[in-house]
């Protein structure tokens, strides 16, 4: 079921607000510092999903880890439930852990092979003191039923389950403390296609039932299209396009967004061969070496002091960075009204 329907009106304070988030890894062994995340900004409303897509190495996972304070941010702010996580002390962040959880890509490596499922699911309950000790076993059974698992299986170990079952257990562990926000980092990429569909349906069902908000990190554009309400496209540590899923997929504005969409295969041999014949060679996406002069939209950001972000529709914007010169003429087809600030 596609989630590309129009969004409800945005609230005055979203559940998660990320502004100009930056993560830089220091220089090592004579190499230059690595700017993994550069000025990333977006909002996630309650009960909504933001799909964060991009190629490997684009900074998606680092962004998710920095939001959860598992990776130190070197700049910017992350507000969850109105509180700035980047300025909190260690104990304060630990107190906020019950509001934000993580679902990792590989369910087997994220589960302790020496712990039964009962111990695995009981651990966060005891750490956060979510329920009295007398109710821990009952809550563990509830979590297993919530993700479609047999409560009697809690006596078993992770190696006794399939990949899809292990991922359900990981999701149950994330939900143990009733979080408001969950980062799903490639949660289905290690699974077969049929199991992927089941896990995606489970995440959507849990969102509808519990009112969860997701940051869904993935490189599979087809899955993101069915999961996300809004989509942010990352390249080289920066968001180059952001908008409702219907906008980004239906009328992508940045050439980098169009390139991976064109690469999605069509389940028809004849149409796929025709599509491959029409697809142009991949353009070279490089950030402009000079920051002087007008951008591809005709605005001199250095002189005006504005951010390199341009609105091309209601709630839909693109960055003028990483725009191959040979494709710069394509901006003439876009409506780019100027705005005072890059409200991504």
Residue pairs with C-beta under 8 A, 6 or more apart in sequence:
1 204
1 226
2 225
2 226
2 245
3 49
3 204
3 226
3 227
3 228
3 229
3 245
4 225
4 229
4 244
4 245
4 246
4 249
4 250
5 229
5 246
6 244
6 246
7 45
7 48
7 229
7 230
7 244
7 315
8 45
10 43
10 45
11 45
11 46
13 82
14 43
14 44
14 45
14 46
15 44
15 45
15 46
15 80
15 81
15 180
15 181
15 213
16 43
16 44
16 67
16 78
16 79
16 80
16 181
16 213
16 215
17 43
17 77
17 78
17 79
18 40
18 41
18 42
18 43
18 67
18 76
18 77
18 78
18 79
19 41
19 76
19 77
19 78
19 79
20 39
20 40
20 41
20 75
20 76
20 77
21 37
21 39
21 40
21 41
21 63
21 66
21 67
21 73
21 75
21 76
21 77
21 78
22 35
22 37
22 38
22 39
22 40
22 73
22 74
22 75
22 76
23 35
23 36
23 37
23 59
23 62
23 63
23 66
23 71
23 72
23 73
23 74
23 237
24 33
24 34
24 35
24 36
24 74
24 75
25 33
25 34
25 36
26 33
27 33
35 237
36 59
36 62
36 237
37 59
37 62
37 63
37 66
37 73
37 237
38 59
38 236
38 237
38 238
39 76
39 238
40 59
40 63
40 76
40 234
40 237
40 238
40 239
41 76
41 239
41 342
41 344
42 50
42 230
42 232
42 239
42 242
42 344
43 344
44 50
44 181
44 213
44 214
44 215
44 230
45 213
46 180
46 211
46 213
47 207
47 211
47 212
47 213
48 213
48 214
48 229
48 230
49 207
49 213
49 214
49 215
49 216
49 227
49 228
49 229
49 230
50 214
50 215
50 216
50 228
50 229
50 230
50 231
50 232
51 216
51 218
51 224
51 225
51 227
51 228
51 230
51 231
51 232
51 245
52 60
52 63
52 64
52 215
52 216
52 217
52 218
52 232
52 234
53 60
53 217
53 218
53 219
53 221
53 224
53 231
53 232
53 233
53 234
53 260
54 60
54 219
54 233
54 234
54 235
55 219
55 235
55 260
56 219
58 234
58 235
58 236
58 237
59 234
59 236
59 237
59 238
60 185
60 217
60 219
60 234
61 185
61 186
61 217
62 71
62 237
63 217
63 234
64 102
64 183
64 185
64 215
64 217
65 71
66 72
66 73
66 78
67 78
67 85
67 100
67 183
67 215
68 100
68 102
68 183
69 78
69 85
69 86
69 88
69 93
70 102
73 86
76 86
77 84
77 86
77 87
78 84
78 85
78 86
79 85
80 96
80 99
80 100
80 180
80 181
81 99
81 180
83 96
85 93
85 96
88 96
97 128
97 177
98 128
98 130
98 177
98 178
98 179
99 179
99 180
99 181
100 179
100 180
100 181
100 182
100 183
101 174
101 175
101 177
101 179
101 181
101 182
101 183
102 174
102 182
102 183
102 185
103 167
103 170
103 171
103 174
103 182
103 183
103 184
103 185
103 187
104 110
104 170
104 185
104 187
105 185
105 186
105 187
105 189
105 190
106 190
107 163
107 166
107 167
107 169
107 170
107 190
108 158
108 159
108 163
108 166
110 170
111 120
111 158
111 166
111 169
111 170
112 120
112 158
113 157
113 158
113 159
114 157
115 123
115 157
115 158
116 154
116 155
116 156
116 157
117 144
117 153
117 154
117 155
117 156
117 157
117 158
117 169
118 137
118 140
118 154
118 155
120 158
120 169
120 173
121 139
121 140
121 143
121 144
121 154
121 169
121 172
121 173
121 176
122 136
122 137
122 140
123 173
124 130
124 173
124 176
124 177
125 131
125 136
125 139
125 140
125 176
125 177
126 133
126 136
128 177
130 139
130 176
130 177
130 178
131 139
139 176
140 151
140 154
141 151
141 154
143 172
143 173
143 175
143 176
144 150
144 151
144 153
144 154
144 172
145 151
146 172
146 175
146 206
147 168
147 169
147 171
147 172
147 175
147 202
147 206
148 168
148 202
149 165
149 168
149 169
149 172
153 161
158 166
158 169
161 169
162 195
163 190
163 191
163 192
163 195
164 191
164 195
164 198
164 199
167 187
167 188
167 191
167 195
167 199
168 199
168 202
171 187
171 199
171 202
171 203
171 206
174 182
175 182
175 206
175 210
178 210
179 212
180 212
180 213
181 212
181 213
181 214
181 215
182 212
182 213
182 214
182 215
183 214
183 215
183 217
184 203
184 214
184 215
184 216
184 217
185 217
186 217
186 218
186 219
187 199
187 203
187 216
188 195
188 196
188 199
188 200
188 218
188 220
188 223
189 218
189 219
189 220
191 199
196 223
200 223
200 226
200 227
203 214
203 216
203 227
204 227
206 212
207 213
207 214
214 227
216 224
216 227
216 228
218 224
221 249
221 260
221 261
221 264
222 264
224 231
224 245
225 245
225 249
228 245
229 244
229 245
230 242
230 243
230 244
230 245
230 315
231 241
231 242
231 243
231 244
231 245
231 248
231 249
232 239
232 241
232 242
232 344
233 239
233 240
233 241
233 242
233 248
233 254
233 256
233 257
234 240
235 256
235 285
235 322
236 285
236 287
236 322
238 319
238 321
238 322
239 319
239 344
240 254
240 256
240 257
240 318
240 319
240 321
240 322
241 248
241 252
241 253
241 254
241 256
241 257
241 317
241 318
241 319
242 248
242 316
242 317
242 344
243 253
243 313
243 315
243 316
243 317
244 315
244 316
247 313
247 315
247 316
248 257
248 316
249 261
251 313
252 258
252 261
253 312
253 313
253 316
253 317
253 318
253 334
254 318
254 319
254 322
254 323
255 283
255 285
255 323
255 324
255 327
255 330
256 285
256 322
257 318
259 282
259 283
259 285
262 275
262 279
263 279
265 272
266 272
266 275
283 324
283 326
283 327
284 324
285 322
285 324
286 322
286 324
287 321
287 322
288 295
288 321
288 323
291 301
291 302
292 300
292 302
293 300
294 300
295 301
295 308
295 320
295 323
296 320
296 323
296 328
296 331
297 310
297 320
297 331
297 336
299 306
299 310
299 320
299 338
301 307
301 308
301 320
306 338
306 342
307 341
307 342
308 319
308 320
308 321
308 342
309 317
309 318
309 319
309 320
309 339
309 342
309 344
310 317
310 318
310 319
310 320
310 334
310 336
310 338
311 317
311 336
311 337
311 338
311 339
312 318
312 334
312 335
312 336
313 335
317 342
317 344
318 334
323 331
